[in-house]
Amino acid sequence: MTSQTKPARQAFTRYQIFVIAILAFLQFTIILDFMIMAPLGAIVMPALHISPRQFGLAVSLYAFSAAVSGLLAAGFADRFDRKRLLLFFYGGFILGTALCAVAGTYHLLLLARMVTGLFGGVIGSVVLAIATDLFPLEMRGRVMGFVQTAFAASQILGLPAGIYFANQWNWHAPFVAVVILTLAASAVIIVGLQPIRGHLAMKQEHSPWRHLFNTLKQPRFTPAFALTAFTTIGGFMLMPFGSTYLVNNVKIPLTHLPTIYLVTGLCTIFAGPLIGKASDRFGKFRVFLFGSMLTIVMVAIWTNMGPTALPVVILINVLLFVSIFSRMIPAQALISALPEPTRRGAFNAVSASLQQFCGGLASVLAGLIVVSNSQGELQHFNRVGYIVIAVSLFALYCMFKVHRLVPEAPETLQPAAVH
């Protein structure tokens, strides 16, 4: 491709479309498995005779296990064919999900969530490494736009289906469904995905631990790691209290929450690819800047709402999620250009570990700020919003630093050929 070619007009090949679909579906199953636990709490707690605090540990154990595994896997992430590495960790993820499907005691559930997190926490980094290997920078905005729609798809398709299965049978049923989906996806990967081993032909560091250490100490990676941390903290400080805030403060009936999630998810699925295309055409930093300004406005509005009509709440919620994706998609696309091919796996694994840890930390910090009154209304939630706004400004500064390091032009190193 010449430098005069307009990147946004470059079409995907049939194989590239297949790869994007596989990566998006992998993200869908990983996110679904992680998110499905929270809404199942009302069924799981009485079934296993556990307290809310014990259930909270089961939910958070996934994130902290994923953080540990991401860091431990970083040193080895660039030493294998990425397809084989993906299948290994996806197999472990399926095993952990299957343990959830048969867990009859609380301690077995804890073990299952730990196993699922240990393997599932690495898959996202492998997915990003594959996307970086197979697609040039000027196409990655669109790729990330499609892959990130998995979050919205899990919200509007997976969560309602999971809750329906749990109500029809028991809380094990959603995990059985996820196992079936993941086994089918594994078969497709084995048959259809080509080996991805171009990075193995390049010079590798002898020690995996030195590989990890040298990745961590790279000065040019620091702004990217900080950007990952700040964007994650901003999102996870708001997420845990979203439904409670809408019901108790905004006075939206519980029965209307599925409508809000459905409309928001559908709009996000539609907006994700458009945001990715805009990132490739107009520049990742410009789209991130737009997303940051919109985030600041929408967070200030969302965290200071009183009783509000349903259509207005839906509009605000949609714009809030669009702002989040307008930061997430260009950030991931631009960050992916920083590491060289022999360090992409380690870089993404460290980023995934940092993301999981900061997500858990943000939830804890928000829990220390927010309190509920006798009517169940959340107090000081607007303070969380102000912190998120401040964190968003820090993230914007980090994105600017990454933008200075990565000229948004075709990479000098050609990506692996895809047909």
matplotlib code that plots the C-alpha trace (Angstrom):
import matplotlib.pyplot as plt

x = [0.0, 1.4, 1.4, -1.0, -3.7, -6.5, -6.6, -10.3, -11.1, -9.0, -11.4, -11.2, -10.5, -12.7, -10.1, -9.8, -13.5, -13.4, -10.6, -12.5, -15.6, -13.7, -11.9, -15.2, -17.0, -14.1, -14.4, -18.2, -17.8, -15.1, -17.1, -20.3, -18.8, -17.4, -20.6, -23.1, -22.2, -23.5, -27.1, -27.2, -26.6, -30.2, -30.4, -26.9, -26.9, -29.9, -29.0, -25.5, -26.6, -24.0, -23.9, -23.5, -19.9, -19.2, -20.8, -18.8, -15.7, -16.7, -17.3, -14.0, -11.9, -12.2, -10.7, -7.8, -7.0, -6.9, -4.6, -2.1, -2.2, -1.8, 1.4, 2.7, 2.0, 3.6, 7.1, 6.0, 3.4, 5.7, 7.4, 4.6, 2.4, -0.4, -3.1, -1.8, -1.5, -5.1, -6.4, -4.5, -5.9, -9.3, -9.3, -8.6, -11.3, -13.8, -12.7, -13.3, -16.7, -17.6, -16.6, -19.0, -21.7, -21.3, -20.4, -22.6, -20.8, -19.5, -15.9, -16.1, -17.6, -14.6, -12.2, -14.1, -14.1, -10.3, -9.6, -11.8, -10.0, -6.5, -7.1, -9.7, -7.6, -4.9, -7.2, -8.0, -4.3, -3.8, -6.7, -5.1, -1.8, -3.4, -5.3, -2.0, -0.1, -2.6, -3.8, -1.8, -2.3, -4.5, -7.1, -7.0, -9.6, -12.2, -11.0, -11.2, -14.6, -16.0, -14.2, -15.4, -19.0, -18.7, -19.3, -22.6, -23.6, -23.1, -25.3, -28.3, -28.0, -26.1, -27.3, -31.0, -30.6, -28.5, -31.0, -33.8, -32.0, -31.4, -35.0, -36.2, -33.8, -31.2, -28.1, -25.9, -27.7, -26.1, -22.6, -23.7, -24.7, -21.4, -19.5, -21.5, -20.7, -17.0, -16.6, -18.1, -15.8, -12.8, -13.7, -13.9, -10.6, -8.9, -10.2, -10.3, -7.6, -4.1, -1.0, 0.3, 4.0, 5.8, 7.1, 8.9, 11.3, 12.6, 15.3, 13.8, 15.2, 16.5, 14.8, 11.0, 11.5, 14.0, 11.5, 8.8, 11.2, 12.4, 8.8, 7.9, 10.9, 10.5, 10.0, 7.9, 5.4, 4.7, 2.2, 0.3, 0.1, -1.0, -3.6, -4.9, -5.1, -6.9, -9.5, -10.2, -10.6, -13.0, -15.3, -15.3, -16.0, -19.4, -20.3, -21.0, -23.7, -25.4, -28.5, -28.9, -28.5, -31.1, -33.7, -33.3, -32.1, -33.5, -36.7, -36.7, -38.8, -36.7, -38.9, -37.7, -33.9, -33.9, -35.3, -32.5, -29.8, -31.4, -31.5, -28.1, -26.6, -28.2, -27.0, -23.5, -23.3, -24.2, -21.8, -18.8, -17.8, -18.5, -16.2, -13.6, -13.9, -13.7, -10.6, -8.9, -10.1, -9.7, -7.1, -7.2, -6.2, -8.9, -11.6, -10.3, -10.3, -14.0, -14.8, -13.1, -15.0, -18.3, -17.4, -16.8, -20.2, -22.2, -20.6, -21.4, -25.0, -25.4, -24.1, -26.2, -29.6, -32.7, -36.0, -36.0, -38.3, -37.4, -36.7, -34.4, -32.5, -32.1, -30.7, -28.3, -27.2, -26.7, -24.5, -22.5, -21.7, -20.9, -18.5, -16.8, -16.4, -15.1, -12.2, -11.8, -11.6, -9.1, -7.0, -6.6, -5.9, -3.2, -1.6, -1.3, 1.4, 3.8, 5.3, 7.4, 6.2, 8.4, 7.0, 3.3, 2.2, 4.0, 2.9, -0.8, -0.6, 0.8, -1.9, -4.6, -3.3, -3.2, -6.8, -8.1, -6.3, -7.4, -11.0, -11.1, -9.4, -11.8, -14.8, -13.4, -12.6, -16.1, -17.6, -15.7, -17.2, -20.8, -23.2, -27.0, -29.6, -32.6, -34.6, -31.9, -30.8, -27.1, -25.3, -22.0, -22.4, -21.7, -18.3, -17.5, -18.5, -16.1, -13.2, -14.1, -13.9, -10.5, -9.2, -10.5, -8.4, -5.3, -6.2, -6.4, -2.9, -1.6, -3.2, -1.5, 1.8, 1.1, 0.0, 3.4, 5.2, 3.1, 2.7, -0.6, 0.8, 1.5, 4.0, 7.4, 7.2, 4.7, 2.1, 1.8, 0.1, -3.6, -5.5]
y = [0.0, 3.4, 6.4, 8.1, 5.5, 6.6, 4.0, 4.4, 3.2, 0.0, -3.0, -6.1, -9.4, -12.4, -13.9, -10.7, -10.5, -14.1, -13.2, -10.1, -12.2, -14.8, -12.2, -10.4, -13.7, -14.6, -11.3, -11.8, -15.1, -13.8, -10.7, -12.6, -15.1, -12.2, -10.1, -13.0, -13.5, -10.1, -10.4, -14.0, -13.0, -13.0, -16.7, -17.9, -16.5, -18.3, -21.5, -21.7, -20.1, -17.3, -13.7, -10.7, -10.3, -13.9, -13.4, -10.2, -12.2, -14.8, -11.9, -10.1, -13.3, -13.5, -10.0, -10.5, -14.0, -12.5, -9.7, -12.3, -14.6, -11.7, -10.7, -14.2, -15.0, -11.8, -13.3, -16.3, -14.6, -14.0, -17.4, -19.4, -19.4, -17.1, -19.5, -22.3, -19.9, -18.8, -22.3, -23.2, -20.4, -20.7, -24.4, -23.5, -20.9, -23.5, -25.8, -23.0, -22.2, -25.9, -26.0, -23.1, -25.2, -28.1, -26.1, -27.3, -25.6, -22.1, -23.2, -25.1, -21.9, -19.9, -22.5, -22.3, -18.5, -18.5, -21.0, -19.1, -15.8, -17.3, -18.4, -15.9, -13.0, -13.7, -14.3, -10.6, -9.8, -12.6, -11.3, -7.8, -9.3, -11.2, -8.1, -6.1, -8.8, -9.2, -5.7, -2.5, 0.5, 2.4, -0.5, -1.1, 1.5, -0.4, -3.7, -2.5, -1.0, -4.4, -6.3, -4.0, -4.4, -7.7, -5.7, -4.4, -7.7, -9.4, -6.8, -7.0, -10.7, -12.6, -11.2, -11.4, -14.9, -15.9, -14.6, -16.3, -19.7, -19.3, -18.5, -21.4, -24.0, -23.0, -20.7, -23.4, -23.2, -20.0, -21.5, -24.6, -22.4, -20.6, -23.9, -25.0, -21.7, -21.8, -25.4, -24.4, -21.4, -23.6, -25.9, -22.9, -21.6, -25.0, -25.4, -21.8, -19.7, -19.8, -20.1, -16.8, -17.2, -14.4, -12.9, -16.2, -15.7, -12.6, -12.5, -13.4, -12.7, -15.9, -15.5, -15.1, -13.2, -10.8, -10.4, -9.4, -7.1, -5.3, -4.8, -3.2, -0.9, 0.4, 4.2, 4.5, 2.0, 4.0, 6.5, 3.5, 1.6, 4.8, 5.4, 1.8, 2.4, 5.7, 4.7, 1.5, 3.3, 5.8, 3.1, 0.7, 3.4, 4.0, 0.5, -1.3, 1.2, 1.9, -0.1, 0.8, 4.5, 4.4, 2.6, 4.4, 7.9, 8.4, 6.5, 4.2, 1.1, -2.1, -3.6, -0.8, -1.5, -4.2, -1.5, 0.9, -1.8, -3.1, 0.3, 1.3, -2.0, -1.7, 1.8, 0.9, -2.0, 0.4, 3.1, 0.9, 0.3, 3.9, 5.1, 2.7, 4.0, 7.6, 6.7, 5.4, 8.3, 11.4, 10.1, 8.1, 11.1, 13.4, 10.8, 10.2, 13.9, 14.1, 11.1, 12.7, 16.0, 14.1, 11.8, 14.8, 16.3, 13.1, 11.9, 15.3, 15.0, 11.3, 11.4, 14.4, 13.2, 13.3, 11.7, 11.7, 10.4, 7.1, 8.5, 11.1, 8.5, 6.3, 9.2, 10.1, 6.5, 6.0, 9.2, 8.1, 4.7, 6.3, 8.6, 5.6, 3.7, 6.9, 6.7, 3.0, 2.1, 4.7, 4.2, 0.5, 1.1, 3.6, 1.8, -1.3, 0.4, 0.9, -2.6, -4.3, -7.8, -9.7, -7.8, -7.5, -10.5, -9.3, -5.7, -6.7, -9.2, -6.5, -4.1, -6.8, -7.5, -3.8, -3.4, -6.2, -4.9, -1.3, -2.4, -4.2, -1.3, 1.2, -0.7, -0.8, 2.9, 3.7, 1.5, 3.6, 6.8, 5.9, 5.2, 4.6, 6.3, 4.7, 5.0, 3.1, 6.2, 6.5, 9.5, 11.0, 9.4, 12.8, 12.8, 9.6, 11.4, 14.3, 11.8, 10.1, 13.5, 14.2, 10.8, 11.3, 14.5, 12.5, 9.8, 12.5, 13.7, 10.1, 9.7, 12.8, 11.4, 8.1, 10.2, 11.9, 8.5, 7.0, 8.9, 7.8, 6.4, 2.9, 0.9, 0.4, -3.3, -5.0, -7.1, -10.8, -11.6, -12.4, -13.8]
z = [0.0, -0.9, 1.4, -1.0, -0.5, 1.7, 4.6, 5.2, 1.7, 2.0, 2.0, 4.1, 2.4, 3.0, 5.4, 7.3, 7.7, 9.1, 11.5, 12.8, 13.3, 15.2, 17.4, 18.1, 19.0, 21.4, 23.1, 23.3, 25.2, 27.5, 28.4, 28.8, 31.2, 33.3, 33.3, 33.8, 37.4, 38.7, 37.6, 38.8, 42.4, 43.4, 42.4, 43.4, 46.9, 48.2, 46.3, 47.9, 51.2, 50.9, 51.9, 49.6, 50.7, 49.8, 46.4, 45.8, 46.4, 43.8, 41.3, 42.0, 42.2, 38.4, 37.9, 40.4, 39.0, 35.5, 36.6, 38.1, 35.0, 32.6, 34.3, 34.6, 30.9, 29.6, 29.5, 27.4, 25.2, 22.3, 22.3, 20.6, 17.6, 18.6, 17.3, 19.6, 22.5, 21.9, 21.9, 25.0, 27.1, 25.5, 26.5, 30.1, 30.0, 28.8, 31.7, 34.2, 32.8, 32.8, 36.5, 37.1, 35.3, 37.8, 41.0, 43.8, 46.7, 47.3, 47.5, 44.2, 42.7, 44.0, 42.4, 39.1, 39.0, 39.8, 37.0, 34.5, 35.4, 35.2, 31.6, 30.4, 31.5, 28.9, 25.9, 25.4, 25.1, 22.6, 20.6, 20.5, 19.5, 16.6, 15.5, 15.5, 13.7, 10.9, 10.3, 9.6, 11.8, 9.2, 9.5, 13.2, 14.1, 12.1, 13.5, 17.1, 16.4, 15.4, 18.1, 20.8, 19.8, 21.7, 24.9, 23.6, 22.1, 25.5, 27.1, 24.7, 23.7, 26.3, 29.6, 28.9, 27.5, 30.6, 33.0, 31.1, 31.2, 34.9, 35.6, 33.4, 34.9, 37.4, 37.7, 36.1, 32.8, 31.5, 32.0, 30.2, 27.2, 27.3, 27.2, 24.2, 22.4, 23.3, 22.1, 18.8, 18.5, 19.3, 16.4, 14.0, 15.2, 14.8, 11.2, 9.9, 11.6, 10.0, 12.2, 13.3, 13.8, 11.9, 15.1, 15.8, 12.9, 14.6, 17.3, 20.7, 24.2, 25.8, 29.2, 29.5, 32.7, 31.1, 28.3, 30.8, 32.7, 29.5, 28.5, 31.8, 31.8, 28.3, 28.7, 25.5, 26.9, 30.1, 28.6, 27.1, 30.4, 32.2, 29.5, 30.0, 33.8, 33.7, 31.1, 33.1, 36.4, 34.8, 33.5, 36.5, 39.1, 37.5, 36.3, 39.6, 40.8, 37.5, 37.9, 41.6, 40.8, 38.0, 40.1, 43.5, 42.5, 39.0, 39.9, 36.8, 37.6, 37.7, 34.9, 32.5, 33.0, 30.2, 27.8, 28.7, 28.3, 25.0, 23.3, 24.6, 23.4, 20.0, 19.5, 20.7, 18.2, 15.5, 16.7, 17.3, 13.7, 12.8, 15.6, 14.3, 10.7, 12.0, 13.9, 10.7, 8.5, 10.8, 13.3, 16.5, 18.7, 17.3, 17.9, 21.4, 22.0, 20.9, 23.1, 26.1, 25.8, 25.4, 28.3, 30.6, 29.7, 29.9, 33.2, 34.8, 33.6, 34.4, 38.0, 38.9, 37.7, 39.8, 38.9, 35.0, 32.3, 30.6, 27.1, 28.5, 30.6, 27.5, 25.5, 28.2, 28.7, 24.9, 24.7, 27.7, 26.2, 22.8, 24.6, 26.3, 23.1, 21.4, 23.8, 24.0, 20.3, 19.1, 22.3, 21.7, 18.0, 18.6, 21.5, 19.4, 17.2, 20.1, 20.6, 18.0, 16.8, 19.2, 22.2, 21.3, 23.3, 26.4, 26.0, 25.6, 28.5, 30.9, 29.6, 30.2, 33.7, 34.5, 33.2, 35.4, 38.5, 38.0, 37.3, 40.7, 42.4, 40.9, 42.1, 45.6, 45.6, 44.4, 47.1, 49.7, 48.5, 47.7, 50.6, 50.6, 52.8, 54.5, 51.2, 49.3, 47.4, 46.6, 48.1, 47.0, 43.5, 42.0, 43.7, 41.8, 38.7, 39.4, 40.0, 36.7, 34.9, 36.5, 35.5, 31.9, 31.7, 32.8, 30.2, 27.5, 28.4, 28.2, 24.8, 23.6, 24.7, 22.8, 19.8, 19.9, 19.9, 17.1, 13.8, 12.3, 9.1, 7.7, 9.7, 8.4, 9.4, 7.2, 9.0, 8.4, 5.2, 5.3, 2.4]

ax = plt.figure().add_subplot(projection="3d")
ax.plot(x, y, z, "-o")
ax.set_aspect("equal")
plt.show()
